[in-house]
Amino acid sequence: MQRIYIILIIITHALAFSTSSQAAQVKSSLHCKDQAIQQAQKLLEFHFGPDDRIEISQDVKALASIVNPRNKKQRFDVLEVWGFIYKGEYRMRFEYYLEKQGTCLLMGQEILEYANI
């Protein structure tokens, strides 16, 4: 009985550590939130030109980080932002490297129209 109790305590602590690590990762990922929103506006304007109907959602979702293909020891934070032009919806993802001094370095971006073809 005591052995089961000790195992349950270990599992509980491991889950708590995992959850706090994930929360810390999301917090660091959202450090570049404002830059991602600004970049989303620029990306839509680049693809479609200036348009008064462009709207950018202020909700930014932190996705799982990805490994830098050039240096496996480095990771890029991935932020997802949605944009809209008239009836069009666009999912944009931005990859940032967070430098030690807190600077967000944009490393990649993608845009995909959310459509049922």
Backbone as CSV, one residue per row, in Angstrom:
resi,resn,N_x,N_y,N_z,CA_x,CA_y,CA_z,C_x,C_y,C_z
1,MET,0.816,-1.186,0.000,0.000,0.000,0.000,0.868,1.262,0.000
2,GLN,1.898,1.242,0.830,2.772,2.403,0.930,3.530,2.621,-0.390
3,ARG,3.903,1.533,-1.049,4.618,1.619,-2.315,3.738,2.292,-3.380
4,ILE,2.467,1.940,-3.432,1.532,2.547,-4.391,1.386,4.036,-4.110
5,TYR,1.306,4.390,-2.830,1.188,5.793,-2.443,2.403,6.592,-2.913
6,ILE,3.601,6.050,-2.740,4.832,6.720,-3.177,4.847,6.873,-4.705
7,ILE,4.417,5.849,-5.422,4.368,5.919,-6.886,3.393,7.000,-7.327
8,LEU,2.246,7.092,-6.664,1.266,8.130,-7.010,1.831,9.528,-6.768
9,ILE,2.574,9.696,-5.697,3.200,10.994,-5.416,4.201,11.348,-6.512
10,ILE,5.006,10.391,-6.916,6.001,10.630,-7.975,5.308,11.009,-9.280
11,ILE,4.253,10.300,-9.637,3.517,10.604,-10.871,2.900,11.996,-10.793
12,THR,2.313,12.342,-9.643,1.698,13.662,-9.472,2.733,14.766,-9.642
13,HIS,3.900,14.601,-9.033,4.955,15.606,-9.165,5.462,15.703,-10.603
14,ALA,5.587,14.579,-11.274,6.042,14.585,-12.664,5.042,15.312,-13.555
15,LEU,3.758,15.071,-13.347,2.736,15.757,-14.135,2.727,17.250,-13.843
16,ALA,2.883,17.631,-12.599,2.917,19.052,-12.240,4.116,19.736,-12.877
17,PHE,5.274,19.076,-12.870,6.471,19.640,-13.492,6.275,19.794,-14.994
18,SER,5.690,18.779,-15.623,5.440,18.822,-17.063,4.505,19.962,-17.418
19,THR,3.430,20.138,-16.655,2.464,21.195,-16.909,3.100,22.563,-16.719
20,SER,3.920,22.738,-15.668,4.564,24.030,-15.451,5.597,24.308,-16.532
21,SER,6.271,23.288,-17.028,7.235,23.475,-18.115,6.522,23.903,-19.392
22,GLN,5.374,23.279,-19.676,4.600,23.651,-20.854,4.088,25.075,-20.723
23,ALA,3.633,25.464,-19.537,3.145,26.826,-19.321,4.272,27.828,-19.513
24,ALA,5.469,27.502,-19.025,6.611,28.396,-19.199,6.975,28.525,-20.667
25,GLN,6.887,27.409,-21.416,7.198,27.451,-22.843,6.198,28.331,-23.586
26,VAL,4.908,28.207,-23.269,3.888,29.035,-23.926,4.111,30.490,-23.580
27,LYS,4.463,30.771,-22.321,4.710,32.149,-21.909,5.870,32.745,-22.702
28,SER,6.960,31.997,-22.860,8.099,32.505,-23.622,7.729,32.635,-25.093
29,SER,6.883,31.726,-25.587,6.470,31.791,-26.980,5.655,33.048,-27.257
30,LEU,4.836,33.449,-26.304,3.987,34.625,-26.501,4.740,35.937,-26.304
31,HIS,6.009,35.860,-25.987,6.823,37.066,-25.840,6.815,37.895,-27.134
32,CYS,6.723,37.243,-28.281,6.789,37.919,-29.586,5.398,38.191,-30.167
33,LYS,4.371,38.149,-29.337,2.977,38.299,-29.773,2.752,39.592,-30.566
34,ASP,3.194,40.726,-30.038,2.963,42.010,-30.708,3.650,42.069,-32.077
35,GLN,4.853,41.531,-32.156,5.569,41.496,-33.430,4.828,40.628,-34.443
36,ALA,4.248,39.512,-33.986,3.522,38.621,-34.890,2.278,39.309,-35.453
37,ILE,1.590,40.072,-34.634,0.396,40.800,-35.103,0.792,41.840,-36.145
38,GLN,1.869,42.570,-35.893,2.345,43.567,-36.867,2.793,42.899,-38.157
39,GLN,3.472,41.769,-38.045,3.953,41.058,-39.228,2.793,40.482,-40.022
40,ALA,1.726,40.073,-39.364,0.546,39.543,-40.058,-0.059,40.627,-40.966
41,GLN,-0.138,41.832,-40.470,-0.644,42.958,-41.283,0.239,43.153,-42.516
42,LYS,1.547,43.148,-42.320,2.487,43.328,-43.429,2.382,42.185,-44.442
43,LEU,2.225,40.961,-43.949,2.164,39.802,-44.835,0.909,39.836,-45.709
44,LEU,-0.223,40.173,-45.130,-1.445,40.273,-45.938,-1.346,41.411,-46.953
45,GLU,-0.777,42.534,-46.554,-0.600,43.642,-47.492,0.371,43.276,-48.604
46,PHE,1.388,42.503,-48.304,2.336,42.055,-49.321,1.637,41.194,-50.364
47,HIS,0.769,40.289,-49.910,0.089,39.377,-50.832,-1.054,40.030,-51.600
48,PHE,-1.755,40.947,-50.979,-2.970,41.483,-51.594,-2.946,42.984,-51.824
49,GLY,-1.880,43.644,-51.421,-1.813,45.093,-51.558,-2.573,45.768,-50.433
50,PRO,-2.417,47.083,-50.335,-3.135,47.810,-49.270,-4.651,47.668,-49.473
51,ASP,-5.349,47.371,-48.421,-6.803,47.181,-48.494,-7.398,47.574,-47.142
52,ASP,-8.364,48.468,-47.157,-8.990,48.939,-45.916,-9.758,47.837,-45.195
53,ARG,-10.049,46.756,-45.890,-10.834,45.679,-45.282,-9.972,44.661,-44.533
54,ILE,-8.656,44.830,-44.542,-7.777,43.894,-43.817,-8.007,44.048,-42.312
55,GLU,-8.244,42.913,-41.672,-8.379,42.875,-40.215,-7.477,41.761,-39.688
56,ILE,-6.814,42.042,-38.592,-5.933,41.059,-37.956,-6.482,40.760,-36.565
57,SER,-6.667,39.482,-36.274,-7.126,39.078,-34.953,-6.043,39.396,-33.923
58,GLN,-6.462,39.859,-32.772,-5.519,40.152,-31.690,-5.204,38.898,-30.865
59,ASP,-5.911,37.805,-31.161,-5.653,36.536,-30.484,-4.483,35.840,-31.166
60,VAL,-3.464,35.550,-30.416,-2.287,34.865,-30.936,-2.162,33.539,-30.199
61,LYS,-1.995,32.480,-30.968,-1.897,31.140,-30.386,-0.453,30.652,-30.498
62,ALA,0.104,30.242,-29.372,1.444,29.666,-29.369,1.323,28.177,-29.698
63,LEU,2.022,27.755,-30.729,2.037,26.356,-31.133,3.327,25.710,-30.645
64,ALA,3.479,24.438,-30.876,4.703,23.744,-30.470,5.902,24.347,-31.193
65,SER,6.985,24.515,-30.467,8.189,25.068,-31.095,8.771,24.042,-32.064
66,ILE,9.597,24.542,-32.979,10.244,23.658,-33.951,11.757,23.794,-33.829
67,VAL,12.461,22.777,-34.270,13.925,22.767,-34.221,14.467,23.582,-35.392
68,ASN,15.501,24.360,-35.132,16.216,25.077,-36.185,16.899,24.018,-37.066
69,PRO,16.574,23.955,-38.354,17.169,22.909,-39.196,18.695,23.018,-39.312
70,ARG,19.229,24.193,-39.086,20.674,24.408,-39.188,21.413,24.057,-37.895
71,ASN,20.731,24.239,-36.755,21.359,24.001,-35.457,20.345,23.297,-34.556
72,LYS,20.498,22.013,-34.381,19.532,21.190,-33.640,19.413,21.591,-32.171
73,LYS,20.335,22.387,-31.651,20.271,22.824,-30.258,19.376,24.046,-30.086
74,GLN,18.984,24.668,-31.174,18.145,25.864,-31.119,16.713,25.521,-31.521
75,ARG,15.766,26.262,-30.956,14.351,26.065,-31.273,13.734,27.408,-31.658
76,PHE,12.728,27.338,-32.520,11.978,28.518,-32.933,10.579,28.442,-32.328
77,ASP,10.132,29.537,-31.747,8.757,29.631,-31.275,7.852,29.831,-32.480
78,VAL,6.685,29.199,-32.486,5.739,29.314,-33.591,4.473,29.976,-33.066
79,LEU,4.103,31.089,-33.689,2.898,31.823,-33.306,1.922,31.832,-34.470
80,GLU,0.656,31.583,-34.171,-0.385,31.549,-35.197,-1.297,32.763,-35.025
81,VAL,-1.531,33.464,-36.146,-2.378,34.653,-36.166,-3.348,34.507,-37.329
82,TRP,-4.575,34.934,-37.135,-5.577,34.893,-38.208,-5.812,36.295,-38.734
83,GLY,-5.980,36.380,-40.053,-6.288,37.645,-40.701,-7.478,37.472,-41.630
84,PHE,-8.125,38.581,-41.936,-9.338,38.546,-42.737,-9.334,39.698,-43.734
85,ILE,-9.792,39.412,-44.949,-10.035,40.439,-45.956,-11.402,40.131,-46.550
86,TYR,-12.345,41.000,-46.317,-13.717,40.828,-46.772,-14.213,39.467,-46.296
87,LYS,-14.434,38.498,-47.183,-14.908,37.173,-46.764,-13.781,36.146,-46.673
88,GLY,-12.558,36.538,-47.002,-11.430,35.612,-46.959,-10.831,35.510,-45.564
89,GLU,-10.462,34.287,-45.202,-9.792,34.034,-43.921,-8.405,33.468,-44.213
90,TYR,-7.406,33.930,-43.475,-6.024,33.532,-43.714,-5.352,33.169,-42.396
91,ARG,-4.793,31.954,-42.385,-4.020,31.513,-41.223,-2.560,31.827,-41.504
92,MET,-1.947,32.527,-40.580,-0.537,32.866,-40.731,0.232,32.323,-39.529
93,ARG,1.392,31.764,-39.824,2.269,31.262,-38.765,3.633,31.924,-38.907
94,PHE,4.160,32.327,-37.771,5.442,33.029,-37.743,6.388,32.285,-36.808
95,GLU,7.618,32.067,-37.282,8.634,31.391,-36.485,9.625,32.441,-35.987
96,TYR,9.784,32.495,-34.681,10.681,33.468,-34.063,11.756,32.763,-33.244
97,TYR,12.943,33.351,-33.285,14.005,32.943,-32.376,14.091,34.031,-31.314
98,LEU,13.932,33.651,-30.063,13.983,34.607,-28.964,15.421,34.693,-28.465
99,GLU,16.067,35.822,-28.756,17.459,36.006,-28.346,17.549,36.225,-26.842
100,LYS,18.732,36.034,-26.277,18.924,36.131,-24.831,18.521,37.488,-24.274
101,GLN,18.725,38.541,-25.047,18.373,39.878,-24.559,16.887,40.178,-24.765
102,GLY,16.107,39.184,-25.187,14.665,39.356,-25.313,14.192,39.847,-26.669
103,THR,15.097,39.940,-27.633,14.741,40.391,-28.978,14.127,39.250,-29.767
104,CYS,13.033,39.555,-30.462,12.352,38.564,-31.302,12.920,38.655,-32.715
105,LEU,13.514,37.577,-33.180,14.117,37.533,-34.506,13.239,36.670,-35.415
106,LEU,12.581,37.287,-36.405,11.704,36.562,-37.318,12.551,35.676,-38.231
107,MET,12.264,34.371,-38.198,13.036,33.412,-38.979,12.233,32.820,-40.134
108,GLY,10.911,32.862,-40.056,10.092,32.292,-41.120,8.644,32.695,-40.960
109,GLN,7.907,32.581,-42.054,6.486,32.901,-42.019,5.771,32.126,-43.110
110,GLU,4.507,31.845,-42.872,3.689,31.173,-43.887,2.282,31.743,-43.832
111,ILE,1.622,31.706,-44.960,0.237,32.150,-45.045,-0.540,31.104,-45.826
112,LEU,-1.742,30.807,-45.344,-2.575,29.801,-45.998,-4.016,30.292,-45.970
113,GLU,-4.640,30.316,-47.144,-6.051,30.697,-47.174,-6.883,29.558,-46.616
114,TYR,-7.788,29.897,-45.719,-8.665,28.917,-45.097,-9.889,28.787,-45.975
115,ALA,-9.889,27.758,-46.847,-10.939,27.637,-47.841,-11.329,26.184,-48.042
116,ASN,-12.574,25.998,-48.424,-13.075,24.689,-48.804,-13.230,24.701,-50.328
117,ILE,-12.343,24.009,-51.000,-12.310,24.059,-52.470,-13.032,22.867,-53.055
